[in-house]
Amino acid sequence: MINKNVFTDTHAHLDFPEFSQDLNATIDRAHISGVSRIISIGTDLESSRRAIQLAEQFEGVFAVVGWHPSNVENAPDDIRPALRDLGKHPKVVAIGETGLDFYRLPSTRPTDTILDDGEYKKRQARLFSQQLEIAQELGLNCVIHQRAAAQETLDQLRPFTPRVRGVFHCFVDSPDILRQVLDLGSIVSFTGITTFKNAAGVRDTLATTPIEALMLETDCPYLAPVPYRGKRAEPAHVREIAEIIAKIKSVTLEELSRITESTVERFFPKIVVE
């Protein structure tokens, strides 16, 4: 029986090799669990093209196109022309995954990079700016990655608001960062981390997040929620994430579905007119 409480997995990586052998079954399981829409996120131009191909293949799949900050060493100097073309596809609903990631800088892995920390950060900032420019030009919002660089990410996004809004995905930052995100008119999304025993701080932040300003995601194949922790995450696991969020926010699953699906459609308006 298909679940009546419908949700969207707003951040999945369906093009990753982890899903190459059972993609159809994965999407079927999502549908059975009540996940009617999946947004597949690009991490570079080739990944973005694969996300579009999946969106063309499956009715309930949509694409986000962009270049992940951790892949900056392989990025061309200017991704705007290619990204502009990809972003015009009718099933592309946002730009990303873009942003800044200072968690694992070149100085911590000197054997596989030719960049120093300063140049690495500069390249990330340039790539982020290019993607914000294209989002603004195309009237799209951004899916934002901000690992160990939340304040710098906010500062770079600020000049583009309110023309471009962001969803700060896999949100695990402080209430102060949350306040700044909301002040910019942006929103956050939560993953299976909310179910982890050692994630009390994330649940505390979730409790203070306005329910109209959050979305649900898996970031699959990563971060599988309890009771699947340590295994491959997949879009069907939104169900477990929804259950704990509903409990923390003191709402029913039906209410959470109604509110978060409305947020999805406001943030990704092309998902409605597909």
Backbone bond lengths (Angstrom), bond angles and torsions (degrees), N, CA, C in turn:
res aa  C-N    CA-C-N  psi(-1)  N-CA   C-N-CA  omega(-1)  CA-C   N-CA-C  phi
1 M - - - 1.461 - - 1.534 109.40 -
2 I 1.324 117.10 135.13 1.451 121.82 178.77 1.519 109.85 -78.28
3 N 1.336 116.21 133.88 1.459 120.93 -179.07 1.521 110.32 -64.91
4 K 1.326 117.17 140.31 1.464 121.40 -177.45 1.527 112.69 -83.90
5 N 1.325 117.75 -19.83 1.455 120.68 178.34 1.525 108.60 -87.46
6 V 1.327 116.17 107.09 1.461 121.75 -170.31 1.516 110.16 -92.11
7 F 1.338 115.57 137.23 1.456 121.70 177.55 1.521 110.32 -135.42
8 T 1.337 115.18 165.59 1.454 122.79 174.21 1.523 108.79 -117.19
9 D 1.333 116.28 132.06 1.458 120.05 168.41 1.527 105.78 -84.28
10 T 1.325 116.68 105.33 1.462 120.53 -171.49 1.523 113.58 -84.45
11 H 1.339 117.75 -0.04 1.466 118.89 179.98 1.518 109.07 -156.27
12 A 1.327 115.19 99.50 1.461 122.20 177.90 1.527 108.56 -134.00
13 H 1.316 116.49 157.36 1.466 121.58 177.22 1.527 108.03 -119.30
14 L 1.327 115.12 70.32 1.457 120.19 -175.71 1.519 112.81 -67.81
15 D 1.331 117.99 -18.37 1.463 119.98 -178.93 1.523 111.99 -83.08
16 F 1.326 118.70 -5.56 1.458 121.02 -177.75 1.538 110.20 -70.85
17 P 1.319 116.91 152.82 1.474 120.00 -175.95 1.523 113.95 -60.58
18 E 1.325 118.02 -22.19 1.468 120.42 179.44 1.523 112.41 -58.98
19 F 1.344 118.04 -21.42 1.461 120.82 -178.19 1.530 113.14 -107.49
20 S 1.322 117.08 7.27 1.462 119.89 -172.81 1.525 113.21 -66.78
21 Q 1.330 117.31 -26.64 1.464 119.67 -174.84 1.521 114.18 -93.38
22 D 1.334 118.19 -18.12 1.471 118.61 -174.74 1.533 111.93 -144.21
23 L 1.300 117.15 38.12 1.463 119.87 -175.40 1.527 111.90 -62.14
24 N 1.320 118.16 -44.97 1.465 120.18 -179.95 1.519 111.18 -60.12
25 A 1.323 116.32 -43.02 1.465 119.92 179.43 1.527 110.69 -66.81
26 T 1.322 116.47 -36.71 1.463 120.52 177.92 1.513 111.13 -60.83
27 I 1.321 116.30 -45.14 1.464 120.26 -179.85 1.531 110.33 -69.38
28 D 1.316 117.53 -36.15 1.469 119.95 175.97 1.531 110.98 -62.25
29 R 1.326 117.23 -42.56 1.463 120.02 179.42 1.528 111.07 -64.47
30 A 1.318 116.28 -37.71 1.466 119.73 176.91 1.527 110.07 -60.96
31 H 1.315 116.23 -45.91 1.468 120.66 -178.72 1.524 111.01 -61.61
32 I 1.314 116.71 -43.01 1.464 120.94 -179.93 1.527 110.82 -63.27
33 S 1.338 116.98 -35.12 1.462 120.75 -177.81 1.525 112.66 -81.33
34 G 1.329 117.53 -4.18 1.456 120.84 178.60 1.509 114.25 101.10
35 V 1.326 118.16 7.57 1.466 121.38 177.11 1.524 107.61 -92.80
36 S 1.311 115.70 98.21 1.462 120.30 -171.56 1.521 113.09 -88.12
37 R 1.366 116.56 -19.64 1.462 119.97 -179.90 1.526 109.30 -134.27
38 I 1.320 115.24 142.48 1.464 121.99 178.89 1.519 107.48 -131.56
39 I 1.325 116.30 132.68 1.460 120.97 176.80 1.518 107.77 -106.71
40 S 1.325 115.99 114.91 1.456 121.78 -178.12 1.523 109.04 -93.09
41 I 1.315 115.94 128.24 1.459 122.79 -167.80 1.523 111.27 -103.35
42 G 1.341 116.97 130.07 1.452 121.16 175.81 1.516 111.84 -81.03
43 T 1.329 115.67 150.11 1.461 121.26 177.88 1.523 112.65 -120.01
44 D 1.322 117.30 -10.44 1.462 124.28 169.56 1.524 105.58 -160.48
45 L 1.326 117.59 -174.90 1.467 118.35 -174.33 1.525 111.81 -66.39
46 E 1.331 117.48 -40.06 1.463 119.27 179.19 1.523 110.85 -66.75
47 S 1.309 117.10 -43.47 1.462 120.86 177.03 1.525 110.26 -61.38
48 S 1.316 117.12 -38.81 1.464 121.17 178.81 1.523 111.02 -65.00
49 R 1.315 116.35 -39.70 1.475 118.92 177.52 1.526 110.32 -65.17
50 R 1.323 116.43 -38.78 1.472 118.76 177.17 1.525 111.19 -65.30
51 A 1.335 117.14 -37.32 1.465 120.11 177.48 1.525 110.55 -61.83
52 I 1.323 116.72 -40.45 1.470 120.35 177.69 1.527 110.42 -64.39
53 Q 1.323 116.74 -42.53 1.464 119.43 178.57 1.516 111.65 -59.74
54 L 1.329 116.87 -39.59 1.461 120.32 177.37 1.523 111.25 -66.75
55 A 1.326 116.41 -38.58 1.461 119.98 178.22 1.524 110.97 -65.19
56 E 1.314 116.30 -33.63 1.471 119.58 176.95 1.524 110.84 -72.31
57 Q 1.310 116.94 -30.34 1.466 121.51 -176.12 1.524 112.67 -80.08
58 F 1.338 116.66 -35.98 1.467 120.84 -174.26 1.528 110.15 -118.79
59 E 1.312 115.83 129.61 1.470 121.38 -175.27 1.521 112.69 -58.69
60 G 1.313 118.26 -42.36 1.456 120.94 -174.59 1.509 115.10 -90.41
61 V 1.334 117.36 9.40 1.463 121.53 -179.83 1.523 109.34 -105.02
62 F 1.339 115.33 137.49 1.461 122.51 178.17 1.527 108.07 -127.25
63 A 1.328 116.29 165.46 1.462 120.47 -173.97 1.515 111.92 -121.79
64 V 1.321 114.75 148.66 1.465 123.58 167.04 1.522 106.20 -121.87
65 V 1.327 117.24 134.79 1.461 120.37 -174.07 1.521 110.40 -119.40
66 G 1.334 115.44 135.82 1.450 119.28 -179.44 1.510 111.68 173.30
67 W 1.342 115.83 -164.91 1.458 121.67 -175.68 1.521 108.88 -134.72
68 H 1.312 115.48 121.33 1.469 122.98 -177.71 1.524 110.31 -67.97
69 P 1.339 118.65 138.53 1.466 119.84 -177.36 1.523 113.88 -62.16
70 S 1.315 118.78 -28.56 1.459 120.67 -179.65 1.529 112.76 -71.46
71 N 1.344 116.47 -13.24 1.457 121.27 178.57 1.526 112.40 -99.08
72 V 1.323 116.67 17.84 1.457 121.07 -171.13 1.526 113.27 -62.53
73 E 1.322 117.61 -29.09 1.461 119.56 -177.51 1.520 112.65 -66.77
74 N 1.327 116.78 -20.56 1.463 120.85 179.24 1.525 112.85 -102.13
75 A 1.315 117.59 5.55 1.461 121.07 -174.66 1.525 111.44 -83.76
76 P 1.337 117.41 144.79 1.463 119.62 171.88 1.524 109.73 -67.72
77 D 1.328 116.01 165.99 1.459 119.72 -179.53 1.522 111.95 -63.35
78 D 1.319 116.98 -32.76 1.467 120.61 -177.28 1.522 108.83 -139.27
79 I 1.318 116.26 109.02 1.471 119.79 179.57 1.525 111.86 -93.42
80 R 1.318 117.64 -0.72 1.463 120.15 -172.67 1.530 114.32 -60.89
81 P 1.335 120.82 -45.73 1.472 118.04 -179.01 1.530 112.90 -59.30
82 A 1.326 116.76 -47.85 1.467 119.49 -179.49 1.525 111.12 -66.35
83 L 1.319 116.64 -40.58 1.468 120.31 -178.28 1.521 110.97 -67.86
84 R 1.309 116.60 -35.70 1.467 120.70 177.81 1.525 110.43 -60.05
85 D 1.325 116.32 -45.23 1.466 120.08 179.83 1.526 111.15 -64.40
86 L 1.318 116.86 -44.59 1.463 119.92 -179.88 1.525 111.52 -64.31
87 G 1.321 116.37 -38.60 1.457 120.60 -175.38 1.514 114.37 -67.91
88 K 1.322 116.90 -15.60 1.466 120.58 -179.94 1.522 112.82 -83.56
89 H 1.318 117.59 -7.35 1.467 120.19 179.31 1.529 109.31 -62.42
90 P 1.336 117.88 139.30 1.477 119.65 -175.68 1.517 114.97 -62.52
91 K 1.324 118.90 -22.30 1.462 119.91 179.70 1.529 113.00 -102.16
92 V 1.320 117.20 9.96 1.465 120.68 171.71 1.517 107.74 -88.38
93 V 1.331 117.20 118.93 1.461 121.40 -170.33 1.527 113.87 -107.22
94 A 1.345 117.93 -6.81 1.466 120.87 178.70 1.518 108.97 -167.93
95 I 1.326 115.53 172.20 1.458 123.32 174.36 1.528 108.27 -105.03
96 G 1.329 116.41 137.63 1.452 121.10 177.79 1.523 111.03 145.82
97 E 1.210 119.21 178.78 1.446 128.18 13.90 1.525 108.19 -86.79
98 T 1.310 115.67 122.13 1.448 121.25 -175.51 1.526 109.75 -130.45
99 G 1.320 115.75 169.36 1.458 119.70 -179.88 1.509 110.74 140.70
100 L 1.330 116.21 -145.66 1.454 122.87 -177.67 1.519 109.72 -133.52
101 D 1.340 116.21 145.64 1.460 121.43 177.90 1.524 108.39 -143.01
102 F 1.338 115.67 106.21 1.462 121.18 -179.87 1.530 111.48 -106.60
103 Y 1.326 116.50 17.07 1.467 119.74 -174.71 1.526 112.10 -70.28
104 R 1.337 116.44 -44.67 1.459 120.65 -177.62 1.524 108.34 -123.28
105 L 1.323 115.86 85.42 1.457 122.55 -176.78 1.530 110.80 -78.81
106 P 1.334 117.02 161.12 1.472 119.39 -178.66 1.522 114.08 -54.67
107 S 1.327 117.92 -31.88 1.461 119.94 -178.58 1.523 112.68 -65.00
108 T 1.340 116.94 -17.89 1.463 120.20 178.56 1.528 112.03 -91.85
109 R 1.336 116.80 -7.46 1.468 121.33 -179.62 1.536 109.33 -144.18
110 P 1.301 117.75 62.56 1.462 121.18 -169.99 1.514 115.42 -68.72
111 T 1.322 118.06 -10.68 1.460 118.74 -175.53 1.519 113.80 -83.94
112 D 1.330 118.75 -13.55 1.463 118.80 -175.30 1.517 113.36 -127.09
113 T 1.334 117.82 25.84 1.451 119.76 177.87 1.519 110.39 -146.17
114 I 1.328 115.27 151.23 1.466 119.95 177.68 1.522 110.85 -106.97
115 L 1.329 117.51 1.48 1.455 121.73 -177.17 1.521 110.82 -99.55
116 D 1.349 115.55 148.92 1.457 118.44 168.43 1.527 108.45 -90.07
117 D 1.327 116.45 172.88 1.460 120.36 -174.65 1.524 111.89 -60.33
118 G 1.334 116.66 -41.48 1.456 119.71 -177.42 1.513 112.25 -63.62
119 E 1.322 117.98 -45.56 1.466 121.36 179.81 1.520 111.06 -67.48
120 Y 1.315 116.18 -36.80 1.465 121.27 177.68 1.528 110.42 -59.54
121 K 1.332 116.78 -46.54 1.466 121.05 179.25 1.529 111.10 -65.62
122 K 1.334 117.03 -39.79 1.461 120.42 179.56 1.523 111.03 -63.20
123 R 1.318 116.29 -41.67 1.470 119.61 179.31 1.522 110.74 -65.53
124 Q 1.326 116.43 -40.73 1.460 118.85 177.04 1.526 110.75 -60.38
125 A 1.330 116.77 -44.74 1.464 120.72 -178.55 1.524 110.73 -63.45
126 R 1.330 116.96 -41.20 1.463 119.80 178.73 1.527 111.47 -63.68
127 L 1.321 115.87 -43.71 1.464 120.38 179.87 1.528 110.77 -64.61
128 F 1.321 116.60 -40.37 1.457 121.21 177.73 1.524 110.58 -62.29
129 S 1.317 117.25 -44.96 1.464 121.08 179.69 1.521 111.55 -61.26
130 Q 1.331 116.72 -42.27 1.459 119.59 179.12 1.523 111.23 -60.42
131 Q 1.319 116.65 -39.63 1.463 119.95 -179.22 1.531 111.77 -72.44
132 L 1.319 116.90 -35.71 1.462 119.85 174.11 1.522 110.78 -63.74
133 E 1.327 117.25 -38.41 1.468 121.00 177.96 1.524 111.01 -61.93
134 I 1.324 116.45 -44.75 1.467 119.65 -179.79 1.522 110.68 -67.67
135 A 1.312 117.35 -39.59 1.464 119.84 176.98 1.523 110.15 -59.08
136 Q 1.314 116.48 -45.72 1.460 120.66 179.40 1.524 110.87 -62.07
137 E 1.312 115.96 -44.38 1.470 120.72 -179.16 1.523 112.03 -62.13
138 L 1.331 117.33 -40.19 1.460 121.41 -175.52 1.518 113.37 -91.65
139 G 1.324 117.73 -3.09 1.455 120.60 -179.25 1.514 113.39 71.78
140 L 1.338 115.86 33.74 1.458 120.99 -179.63 1.526 110.48 -112.70
141 N 1.315 116.05 158.93 1.454 121.44 172.82 1.530 109.87 -93.05
142 C 1.328 116.58 177.10 1.464 121.82 -175.33 1.525 111.64 -121.02
143 V 1.317 115.35 141.32 1.459 122.56 168.42 1.523 106.48 -93.79
144 I 1.325 116.45 118.07 1.458 121.79 -166.04 1.528 111.86 -112.89
145 H 1.325 113.21 132.69 1.467 123.52 176.01 1.517 107.15 -106.54
146 Q 1.339 117.37 131.25 1.466 119.72 -173.52 1.511 110.62 -145.52
147 R 1.320 117.02 64.76 1.466 119.61 -176.79 1.529 109.90 -90.66
148 A 1.321 115.26 120.92 1.466 122.86 -179.67 1.521 111.81 57.65
149 A 1.340 116.38 26.58 1.467 120.47 -178.47 1.519 110.76 -153.37
150 A 1.327 117.09 32.59 1.461 120.27 -173.21 1.523 112.39 -61.98
151 Q 1.334 117.30 -46.18 1.462 119.02 -177.26 1.528 111.18 -66.14
152 E 1.318 116.82 -41.63 1.472 120.05 178.32 1.529 111.06 -63.97
153 T 1.331 116.36 -37.20 1.461 120.58 178.16 1.522 110.97 -64.98
154 L 1.323 116.49 -45.18 1.460 120.83 177.66 1.525 111.19 -60.14
155 D 1.312 116.82 -43.68 1.461 120.73 -178.01 1.522 111.13 -63.50
156 Q 1.321 117.26 -35.16 1.463 119.88 -179.82 1.524 111.51 -77.72
157 L 1.314 117.57 -31.41 1.467 121.07 177.68 1.525 111.91 -72.58
158 R 1.321 116.84 -33.06 1.463 121.95 -169.55 1.539 114.16 -50.61
159 P 1.343 120.93 -45.49 1.467 119.68 -178.62 1.529 114.51 -64.32
160 F 1.324 117.05 -17.47 1.465 120.69 -177.86 1.530 112.63 -92.06
161 T 1.323 117.15 -8.10 1.458 119.70 179.80 1.526 109.28 -87.59
162 P 1.343 117.32 149.13 1.466 128.28 4.50 1.523 114.38 -89.94
163 R 1.326 117.79 8.76 1.467 119.11 -176.97 1.520 111.87 -65.49
164 V 1.337 116.58 -31.95 1.461 122.02 177.27 1.525 108.41 -123.86
165 R 1.314 116.06 128.31 1.460 121.68 173.08 1.523 108.91 -106.42
166 G 1.315 115.65 156.10 1.454 119.88 178.14 1.508 111.30 -121.83
167 V 1.334 115.12 150.96 1.460 119.73 163.26 1.520 105.47 -107.67
168 F 1.326 115.59 116.79 1.462 121.85 178.71 1.518 106.86 -81.55
169 H 1.334 114.51 99.27 1.467 119.08 -168.72 1.520 110.90 -80.54
170 C 1.336 115.38 160.16 1.465 123.01 -178.71 1.526 109.41 48.73
171 F 1.323 116.44 55.41 1.459 120.00 -169.90 1.526 111.31 -75.20
172 V 1.334 114.88 123.48 1.465 120.72 178.58 1.529 110.84 -136.80
173 D 1.333 116.98 14.18 1.458 120.49 -173.30 1.533 111.68 -87.00
174 S 1.327 114.69 -177.84 1.462 122.14 -171.34 1.528 111.86 -76.61
175 P 1.328 117.00 163.30 1.463 120.54 173.99 1.534 112.88 -57.64
176 D 1.333 117.96 -31.98 1.467 120.19 177.47 1.520 110.91 -65.60
177 I 1.327 117.24 -43.44 1.468 120.24 176.74 1.529 109.49 -63.76
178 L 1.326 116.79 -41.61 1.466 120.23 177.31 1.526 110.48 -57.20
179 R 1.312 117.28 -45.76 1.470 120.10 179.97 1.523 111.02 -59.31
180 Q 1.322 117.30 -42.79 1.459 120.37 179.37 1.531 111.75 -65.20
181 V 1.326 116.39 -39.80 1.463 120.59 176.60 1.525 110.20 -58.46
182 L 1.317 116.27 -49.03 1.463 120.70 -178.35 1.518 111.44 -66.38
183 D 1.333 117.37 -36.29 1.469 120.73 178.71 1.523 111.74 -62.53
184 L 1.335 116.89 -27.02 1.469 120.86 178.00 1.531 111.95 -84.13
185 G 1.315 116.87 -0.24 1.462 119.68 -176.95 1.512 112.94 81.29
186 S 1.328 116.57 9.92 1.455 121.11 179.04 1.524 110.18 -93.14
187 I 1.326 116.06 176.77 1.453 121.14 -175.90 1.521 109.20 -135.79
188 V 1.337 116.65 179.40 1.461 122.10 -178.75 1.524 109.17 -130.21
189 S 1.335 115.25 162.13 1.464 119.44 172.61 1.515 109.04 -135.59
190 F 1.333 114.65 151.00 1.459 121.74 -174.23 1.520 110.47 -119.64
191 T 1.340 114.76 145.50 1.455 122.88 -176.16 1.523 111.28 -110.69
192 G 1.331 114.69 -167.10 1.457 121.01 175.80 1.506 113.88 -63.34
193 I 1.335 118.23 -12.89 1.463 120.41 175.87 1.530 110.66 -55.78
194 T 1.321 117.35 -29.96 1.462 120.34 -179.47 1.522 112.35 -59.81
195 T 1.326 117.58 -20.67 1.463 121.08 -178.85 1.516 112.72 -93.61
196 F 1.340 118.33 -6.91 1.466 121.04 -174.51 1.536 110.44 -73.28
197 K 1.297 116.03 141.99 1.467 121.33 -179.25 1.530 111.91 -59.91
198 N 1.334 116.60 -35.00 1.462 120.66 -175.95 1.524 113.32 -92.57
199 A 1.339 117.99 17.92 1.467 121.85 -175.36 1.528 111.81 -112.50
200 A 1.314 117.39 38.23 1.466 120.49 -179.58 1.524 111.17 -60.34
201 G 1.329 117.32 -36.56 1.457 120.06 179.62 1.512 112.28 -64.14
202 V 1.324 117.14 -38.05 1.471 120.79 177.57 1.529 109.97 -65.44
203 R 1.315 116.71 -41.35 1.470 119.86 178.29 1.522 111.04 -65.92
204 D 1.330 116.84 -35.81 1.470 119.44 176.74 1.530 110.76 -63.33
205 T 1.328 116.50 -43.42 1.471 119.74 177.49 1.515 110.66 -65.03
206 L 1.316 116.90 -41.59 1.456 120.75 177.01 1.523 111.09 -57.36
207 A 1.324 116.72 -40.31 1.463 120.76 -179.03 1.521 112.00 -61.87
208 T 1.334 117.27 -29.70 1.470 120.79 -179.14 1.518 112.94 -92.37
209 T 1.325 117.64 -6.40 1.464 121.34 -178.70 1.519 110.44 -79.03
210 P 1.330 119.13 126.69 1.465 119.49 175.42 1.529 110.30 -55.83
211 I 1.304 116.35 133.33 1.457 119.79 -173.25 1.529 111.81 -63.42
212 E 1.341 116.81 -24.32 1.463 120.66 178.73 1.522 112.11 -78.87
213 A 1.339 117.37 -5.72 1.467 121.11 -175.60 1.524 111.97 -114.24
214 L 1.324 116.98 24.06 1.460 119.19 179.34 1.523 110.79 -135.05
215 M 1.329 113.70 152.50 1.455 121.43 174.27 1.523 108.66 -130.52
216 L 1.324 116.02 170.24 1.456 123.10 -178.26 1.526 109.57 -110.34
217 E 1.330 115.58 144.63 1.460 120.29 178.30 1.517 109.21 -154.17
218 T 1.334 115.10 161.25 1.470 119.70 173.50 1.517 112.42 -104.56
219 D 1.334 118.43 -30.36 1.470 122.74 -168.10 1.525 109.41 57.42
220 C 1.327 116.65 28.76 1.456 120.21 -178.67 1.526 110.47 -62.42
221 P 1.327 115.89 144.22 1.472 128.62 18.42 1.528 115.16 -88.30
222 Y 1.341 117.11 11.46 1.463 120.63 -176.72 1.531 110.91 -94.51
223 L 1.343 115.40 165.38 1.463 124.17 165.12 1.527 114.19 59.96
224 A 1.312 116.51 43.80 1.465 119.58 178.02 1.530 109.84 -59.32
225 P 1.324 117.74 135.58 1.470 120.55 -179.29 1.515 111.34 -74.75
226 V 1.320 115.40 162.06 1.459 121.07 168.06 1.531 107.35 -60.93
227 P 1.320 121.47 131.43 1.467 127.86 15.88 1.530 114.50 -98.24
228 Y 1.325 117.99 17.73 1.465 121.29 -177.24 1.524 112.65 -101.55
229 R 1.315 117.62 7.34 1.462 120.66 -174.69 1.530 110.70 -54.77
230 G 1.332 114.97 135.03 1.454 121.03 -177.17 1.515 113.18 93.97
231 K 1.326 117.19 -10.78 1.458 121.97 177.36 1.538 109.06 -105.89
232 R 1.313 116.05 177.10 1.452 120.23 177.06 1.523 110.25 -69.59
233 A 1.318 116.33 127.80 1.466 119.39 173.53 1.523 109.35 -77.85
234 E 1.328 115.65 153.08 1.456 120.93 175.50 1.523 108.97 -148.65
235 P 1.342 117.54 163.78 1.469 119.91 -173.35 1.530 115.10 -56.04
236 A 1.320 118.05 -29.90 1.470 119.58 178.88 1.520 112.00 -58.51
237 H 1.329 117.27 -22.74 1.463 120.78 -177.36 1.519 113.33 -73.89
238 V 1.324 117.50 -4.49 1.462 119.14 171.12 1.523 110.54 -55.29
239 R 1.311 116.00 -30.27 1.464 120.20 -179.59 1.530 111.19 -57.63
240 E 1.333 118.09 -46.83 1.462 121.33 179.92 1.525 111.65 -66.31
241 I 1.331 115.78 -37.48 1.468 120.14 177.71 1.523 109.77 -65.93
242 A 1.323 116.86 -42.49 1.469 121.07 179.36 1.516 111.20 -61.55
243 E 1.310 116.84 -39.57 1.466 119.84 -177.31 1.520 111.60 -62.94
244 I 1.337 117.69 -43.16 1.468 118.26 -178.95 1.522 110.89 -74.49
245 I 1.343 117.97 -34.49 1.467 119.60 177.62 1.526 110.09 -65.54
246 A 1.321 117.05 -42.12 1.464 120.02 178.13 1.526 111.04 -60.45
247 K 1.323 116.36 -40.29 1.466 120.48 178.93 1.524 110.90 -64.38
248 I 1.330 116.78 -45.94 1.466 120.89 -178.46 1.526 110.81 -65.30
249 K 1.322 117.13 -37.38 1.468 121.44 -177.71 1.535 112.22 -88.84
250 S 1.325 117.32 0.20 1.477 122.61 177.87 1.523 111.90 56.19
251 V 1.333 115.85 47.30 1.460 121.57 175.32 1.523 108.22 -129.88
252 T 1.309 116.31 164.34 1.454 120.51 174.17 1.523 109.35 -79.68
253 L 1.319 115.66 163.45 1.465 119.46 175.17 1.521 110.81 -60.72
254 E 1.323 116.51 -36.45 1.470 120.17 178.78 1.528 110.71 -62.90
255 E 1.326 116.55 -43.30 1.470 119.77 178.36 1.520 110.99 -66.40
256 L 1.325 117.30 -41.89 1.456 120.22 178.89 1.524 111.02 -62.74
257 S 1.322 116.46 -40.88 1.462 120.97 177.24 1.527 110.70 -59.64
258 R 1.315 116.09 -49.02 1.469 119.82 -177.34 1.527 111.06 -61.12
259 I 1.330 116.89 -44.82 1.462 120.26 -175.54 1.519 111.23 -72.03
260 T 1.323 117.69 -46.88 1.462 119.33 -175.82 1.525 111.97 -71.91
261 E 1.323 117.80 -32.81 1.464 118.93 177.13 1.533 110.90 -67.88
262 S 1.327 116.85 -34.42 1.463 119.81 174.18 1.525 110.82 -64.32
263 T 1.337 116.66 -40.12 1.461 120.61 177.36 1.518 111.00 -63.76
264 V 1.324 117.25 -43.09 1.468 121.55 177.64 1.531 110.22 -56.04
265 E 1.321 116.93 -45.39 1.462 120.36 -175.13 1.523 112.34 -73.52
266 R 1.323 117.34 -25.68 1.465 119.47 174.25 1.526 110.75 -76.37
267 F 1.323 116.59 -38.87 1.454 119.18 -177.00 1.521 112.31 -77.15
268 F 1.329 116.43 -35.85 1.473 122.70 179.09 1.523 109.00 -115.46
269 P 1.328 119.83 69.39 1.475 119.86 -173.18 1.530 114.52 -59.45
270 K 1.325 117.91 -27.18 1.479 118.83 178.82 1.519 112.48 -66.85
271 I 1.339 117.40 -16.40 1.445 120.10 179.72 1.528 110.55 -69.85
272 V 1.328 116.61 -21.86 1.467 121.67 -178.28 1.515 111.00 -83.94
273 V 1.321 117.57 -34.85 1.461 121.37 -172.70 1.519 112.30 -97.57
274 E 1.345 115.70 10.26 1.457 119.27 -179.40 1.521 111.55 -60.71
